[in-house]
Amino acid sequence: MTDHDHSHEHRATCSHGHDHSHDKGHGFLGLGHHDHDTGPVVEARYRKVLWVVLAANAAMFLVEIGAGLKGLSMALLADALDFAGDAGNIAISLLVLSAVQSVRAKASLFKVACMVVFSLWVGVATVLQLINGTVPRPEIMGIVSVLAIAVNLGSAAFLYRYRSGDSNVMSVWLCARNDAIGNVMVMVAAIIVWLTGSNIADAVVALLMVALGLSAAWRITRQAIGELREH
């Protein structure tokens, strides 16, 4: 998509979250759809998708927090916090879905603050566990990571159509994408831990997930600030 297309989409969604462009194919989220789609129809579809993904993320948070504590895996705990962050992220998105652009941008900045806090907590806890030399249980890591991959790939597939739009929409997509990547890394770490009996792979994956979270937070912050300035 060109820069001109992005600016055109942003103007169309900047005031009320509805379509004010001349093209019928751009709805509430500034996305291309079929000609018969309208802004409210697209918003209703997106709302349903968010509820499905919210339920899946909340369930996986409970599963991974228990598995991470039982399996002594910081990578699983990092992923559990990602699921919790995603669930909160989506809940906020649902609350402000029909709000004006400035409200959605401020909600994005609040979500960024939560992402940063979660990321820093996991980073510190990972370093402490690495120093203590605690080795996680690879069998728990492997089983839970496979389940998490399935959930996150499903969520990412649902959200892929809505990956473009304002900072609020983008934050949901980026979190789902990062989680899918993180789950693959957790599975790889489980295999390495099983082969080596070392906690280094678990710690490395946890820290990489922290870096992904901070990178996404920075990207969302830049767009949200730009939206507030334009507004």
Secondary structure, 3 states (H helix, E strand, C coil): CCHHHHHHHHHHHCCCCCCCCCCCCECCCCCECCCCCCHHHHHHHHHHHHHHHHHHHHHHHHHHHHHHHHHCCHHHHHHHHHHHHHHHHHHHHHHHCCCCHHHHHHHHHHHHHHHHHHHHHHHHHHHHHHHHCCCCCHHHHHHHHHHHHHHHHHHHHHHHHHCCCCHHHHHHHHHHHHHHHHHHHHHHHHHHHHHHCCCHHHHHHHHHHHHHHHHHHHHHHHHHHHHHHHC
